[in-house]
Amino acid sequence: MASQDEVVVVTGGGTGIGQAAVLRFAREGFSVVATGRRQEKLDETAALAADLPGEVIGVSGDVSQPADVKNIIAAATAAGQLKYL
């Protein structure tokens, strides 16, 4: 099991395969920064993970936009040590 100070960033974390990856990492105890363009979907993913060992933080943004990438990385580094992107 991972330590919660180990952080994973998952793009497209609000739906589909991205959401499944977020939930898997959270189940393993990682803190997860889930990114995507729709905050409401990220919030739904975080709610699904509420009872899992790892924390899920939803950060909306478009990874093609440099300012959004800065915000995503800032959220990840604030949560702990970035391990996987």
C-alpha positions, 0 to 999 in steps of 0.5 A: 500500500502506498503512502498518502504523501505519494501523489499520482496525477491522472488526466481525464479522471472524471470519466471512463478509464481515467476515473477507473485509474483514479479509483484504483490508485486511491484504493492502493492508498495514493493521493490522487490529483484527478484532472479534466475539463469538467469539475462536476465529473471530477467531484463525482469521482472524488465522491466515489473515492470517499471511503477509499484509503487515498485522497482524491483531489479534483482539479479542472483544467485543460492540459493543452493550456500552460496555466492550467498545467501549472495549477495541476502541478501546484495542486499535486506538489501541495498534496505530497511528493509527485510519484506518477503522472 
